[in-house]
């Protein structure tokens, strides 16, 4: 972790998903207690629009938010430079990475359309007592390697790569990173020949069960899109990611959000009482903000405590639904 003394971090730009936010995600955090953890890509502790001082947040002037000014700040703070160099090194490694697509999976969903995302329940295996192995049976705690033949890992890898490359562009101003991030976005989300359909109809399916349709638990598969969209919001300032790209990607996420709100799987996940329902809310908020549906995001935020915190966390801190 990198200790931050005076600035907020890249996931809280002054214009979040293209809109001014009255209450940014890092409100009331004391700067001396804010820590940035480096995971798939370093999240650099450099202000991208709002500065935190003694729990108050102020908007920085436009010139303070430019990528060039941010890069100068990086080199002015010696503790930050290793994270920045690690980010660029990882982005350089991705320069020749093959774009991934749902069309690469070895199986076809029950819909007959490979553009439909498909993943499989982790702990279900063929039944050795059945000639065709169907329906699959549960072997709790033992992962089935068949998962690697489907879309889950490719989705997560794509989201992480886009995040890394977008951040590398933002902090370095090197357009090559934006071009690569945009290429990955177009292949996974936009190009007609390779795009993922905006639904999770076959996510975490179990072969031989429910006509091979997905389960409500599959909605958590797209959780990595939350962080990715934070990075995409920065990428919109680049030359490579065009207004057309932005419009199409927002349309894609609006359609996915609608599916999550109206599908049987989405409704069941929303009615859950554990971390899955929290992850559902987090995605709805992030996707709604990105697509400009601030009203929907606010509705979810306003009911979060009543729907999630109070029912799921006992007064003594226990979370019985997680057992």
N, C-alpha and C positions, 0 to 999 in steps of 0.2 A: 504493500500500500504506500501511497504518496501522501504525506500530510499537507493539507492546504491551509494557508494562513489568511488569505484575503479574497479569494475568488471562488466563484461557483464553477460547475463543470460543463462539459460539452453537451450533455443531455438536457440542458435548460437554455436554449437560445432565446434571444429577446423576442424573436418572432417564431413561435412554436407552430409547426405545420402550416406556415404561411399566415398565421393570425397572431395578433397581439393577445397575450394571455394576462388576465387581471390577477390570477393567482398561480404563479408558476410552481412546478413540482417541488422546488427546494425551499419553500417559504419557511421562515422561522428556524432555519438551521444555523447554529453558531458556527462561523467559519473555522474556528480553531478545533472544532470537533469533526469537521467534514473530512472523510477519507475516500480516496478514489482507489478502487481495486482493479488491477490489471487482469483481465480474463482472456477472452479470445483476441481482443484488440485493446491496447491501452486506451482508457478514457482519460484524456489529459486534463489536468486541473487548470484550465485556462478559460477565463470568462468569455462566453460567446454572446453576451448581451445584457446580463444582469449581474450586479455585483452584490455580495452579501457582506454587510458590516453590522456587527452586533445584532444579528437577527433581522435586520431590515434589508430590503432589496431595492436597489435603485437601477434605473435604466441607464446604460452607457451610451454616449454619443455614437453616431454611425461610424465615425472614423476609428473609434476604439474597438469596433466589432469586426473590422476588415480582417481577412485571413492574414494579410501581410503584417498588420500590427500584432496579431496573435503570435505569428512566428517570431517576431522580434522579442516578444515577452518570453517565449520559450527559452531563447538563448540568453536572456537576461537572468534567468533563474536556473542555476546549475542543477538543482535536484530534479528538475522536470526533464532535462535533456535526455537522460537514458530512456525514459518512457517514449519520448518523441522518436528517438533513433530506433527503438524496438518496433514502433508502429510502422515507420518507413521501411524497415527491413522486411517485416511481414508483408507489407503491401507490394514491395518489389518481388517477393517470392511468388505473389499471385499474378504477376504480370502475364505469365504464359499459361495460367490455369484455364482448363477447358470449361466453358460455361455448362452448367448442369440443367437438366430438363426433366419433367415428369415423363417424357417420352422414352427415357432410358430404362425404365423399369422392365423387369423380365416377365411380369404378369400383366394381365389386362383386367381392370375392374369389371364387376358384373354388368355395368352399363354398356360395356363394349367399347368405351371411349378411353383411350390411354391419356387423354388430356385431363381426365378426372384424377385427382390426387388419391393415392392409395397407400395405406400403411397397415400393419398387422399387430394385433395384440401380442405383447412381448413374450408372455409366458405360456402361450398355447402351442401345442405340438400335435403332429399326426397321431391318431389313435392306433397303436400297433396291432390291436385286435381287429381292425377293419382293413379290408383289402386296399381301399383308396385312402385310408387314414382319416376319413370324414365321419362325423364332425370332429374337429380338433378338440383335444382335452387339455386341461390346465396342469402344468407342472410348475407350481409356484416357485418363483425365485430363480428359475433357469431360463435364460434368454434363448429364443429360437433365432439362429443366424439367418433364417429366411428374411428377417427384417431388412437385411442389407440389400436385398434384391428389389426392394420397393422404394418409396419416395421419401421416407422420413429423414434419413441421414442426408440425402441430397438437399432437402429443404433447409435443414439446419446449417449445412455447410454453405449454401448459397447466401443465406441471411447474414452469417458471420463474415463472409468475404465482402459482401456489399458494405457492411458496417465498417470494416477495416479500411477498405479502399476510399470510402467517402470521407472518413476522418483523416486519412493520409492526405487526400486532396485539400481538405479544409485547412489543415495546419501547415502544409507545405506550399500550397498554391501550384503544385505541379499537375498540370491538366491530364497527364497520362493516367493518373489514378482515377480521375473522374470518368475518363473514357472507358476504362476497364469496368468500373462499377456500373456504368450505364449499360454496357454490353451485357453484363450478368442480369441486370434488371429486365432488359428487353427479352432475353431468351426465356427467363423463368415466368415472367408475368405478361408480356405484351405481344411477342411475335406469334402470328397465327399458327405457324407450323410446330411451335415448341411450347407454347404457353400452358400454364396450369389453369383449368377452369376454376372460377372463384367459388368453390364449395369444398366441404370436407365430408361428402356423402359416404365415402369409403375409407375414412380414417379409423385406424385401429379396429379393423374388421377381424372376425374370427372365421376362418374357412369352415364351411358347413353349417354356420349359424346365421339366422336372420337373413336368409337369401344372400349371404355374403355382403350385406350392407354394413356400413361403419357404425360405431357406437358413440355415445355422447362424450366418452373420455377422449376421443380423437381430436376434440376441439383444442386441446392443450398443445397439439403438434405445432400450431402456428404462433406459439407464445414468443418465439424469437423474432417475430416480425415487429414487436413493440420497439425493441432497441434499434432494429434496422431502420424503422421509419424516422426515428430521431436523427440518424445519420443522413437519411435521404433528404430531410428538411434542410440540412446544411448543403447537400449536393445540388439543391435547386439554384444555388448561386453560381454554379459552374457553367461553362460553355457547352460541355458535352451533353448534360442532361437538359433537354429542350423543354419548352412549354408544352409541346405535344406529348412528350414522355410523361410530364407531370400530370397532364389532364387524363391521360389513359390510365396511369397508375392509380390516381384518385378514384376513377370510375371502377377499376378492378376492386379496390378495397371497399368502396361503397356497396358493391354487389356481394362481396364476402360478408360484410357486416349485416346486410339484409338477410342473407342465408342463415347466419348465426342467430338472428333474432326470430326467424319464422320457421325454421326447420324443426322436426321432432327432436333431432339430436341436440340442437341448440337450446330448445326449450327445456329439455331434460337436464342439460348441463347447468343452465341458469338456475334451476330449482335445487341444485345440489347444496350440500351443507358442509363441504370441506374445501380444501385448497383449489379444487377444480373450479368451483363457482367464483372464487376470488380471481383466478387466472382468466376466467371468462369475462368478468367485469373489467379487468385491466385491459384486455384486448378491445372490448367494445369502446372503452374510453379513448384508447390510443387511435383506433381506426376511425372513430367518429371525429376526433380532432383533426386528424390528417385530411379527412375528406370534407371538412368544413361544417360538419353537423355538430356544432357546439351545444345545441339544445339537448341532443341525445346524451352527449358526454356529461353535461351538467346533471341530467336526470339520474344517471347512474351514480355519480359522485354524491348527490344529495341523499340517496337511499342506502349508500354503502354501509354506514355504521349500523343502521337498523336491520339490514338484510344479512350482513356478513359478520361484523364484529361482535355484536351482542349475542346472536344465536350460537356462534361458533366458539367463542372464548368465554369460559366460565369465570366467575369473579375471582377464583384463586389462580387463574392463569392456565388452567387445563384446557386442552382442545380435544374433547372426547371423540369428535368425528374424524380425527386423524389417526386413530388407533386401528 
